[in-house]
């Protein structure tokens, strides 16, 4: 039950990541997705281990498998759309993709452009060097 509750919260939250504009609200997006039973997820397909292509060219990774599991609960088919990561907000706003599900850290600047869910993972940026490096 705990896993199912997490999946429901994750799914609801991810729909609010859609970077809604006046023309396309989160409610409208969810209605369309629920009706079509299909969602397009934008991602960087070279972001190991979150989303990447295996040796056979198949998309895999933590985010890929989690998205599949969440949308499977709703009977919604997931289409993964690799995007130019520098254009992610543009892709959201023009409707090419429905949401981003791929290592997109929350910052105040980004919060002005898109709506975020509650994070499902905490990560920090760190620098690792040999003890002898002097850094």
N, C-alpha and C positions, 0 to 999 in steps of 0.2 A: 504494500500500500504506500509506503514511504517513497519508493521508486516511482510509482505511478503519479503521486502528488508532485514530485519534482518535475516529472515530464510535462504535466499539465501546466505548472507554473512556468517552466522554460518555454513551452510553446506560446503561451499567452504573452509572455514577455518579449519573445523574439518578434512577434508581430508589431510590437511597438518600436522596433528597431528600424522600421521601414523608412524613416526619414521623410515623414509625410509633408506634403505641401498643401496649399489650399485646395488644389484640384484633386488631390488623392489623399484621403484621410485613412488612418489605420482601420477604421470601421469599414470603409469602402473596400480596402484591400482584403480584409478578412472575409467579407461577404463574397467577393469575387473568388478568392482562393477556396473557400468552403463550397461554393457552387461548382467550380471547375474541378475541384479535388486535385489541384496541381499548384505547386509553388516553385518559384525560381530563386535559388539561393546563389548569391554572388560570392566568389571566393578567390583567393590567391592559391593556385594549384601547385605552388612550389614552396609552401610554408610547412616544412617538416617540423614536428610530427602532427600538426593540426589538420592540414589538408594538403595532400600531395599525390603524385602518381607513382604507383608501384612499378616494378620492373616490366609488367605487362601493359603499362599505360592506364591502368584502372585507378580512378580516384579512391583514395582511402585516407585514413587518419582519424584522430579523435573527434574533430568537429564533424567530419563526414558521417561517421558511425552514430554520433549522438543525434544529429539532425535526422538521419534516417529513422532512428528509434522513436523520436518524438513524433514525427509526422506519420509514422506507421500507426501510432495510437489513434490517429484521426482518419485513417484511410486516405491520406493525402500523398500523392506521388511527388517526390522531390526531384527537381531537375537542377543539377549543379552547373553554374555558368562561370567559368573562369573569366576574370575581368582584369583590366589594367588597374592595378591597385591605386594608382594616383588619380583615377577617375571614379572611385567608389561612390562618392556622394552624388556625382552627376548621374551615374547609373541608377541609383535609388530614385532620384528626383524625376528622371525621365521615364521611369517605369520599366526599364530593361530588365531589372531584377526586383524581387519583392523584398529581400532583406539581405544583410551581410551576416554571415555566420563563420567568422574566421579571424581570430586574433586581432580584434579592433579595440584597442584600449580606450577607455573612457577618459577624456580630458575636457576641461571647460570650453576650449575652442570647438571641439567636436560636438559637444552638447548643444551648441548654437546651431548646428547643421542637421543633426539627426536626433531621434529619440532612442534612448538606451534602455535595455532591460537591467534587472539586477544581474551583476556579474555571476557567472557560473564557475569561474576560476580566478584565483588571485595569482598574479605573477609580478615579479620585480625584475628590473634591468640591473645586471651586475657585471662587473669586470673581474676577470680571473687571470692572474699572471703568476709566474713562478715566484717564490719567495725572494729569490736572488735578483729579481728584475729592478728593484729600487723604486717601483711605483707604489 
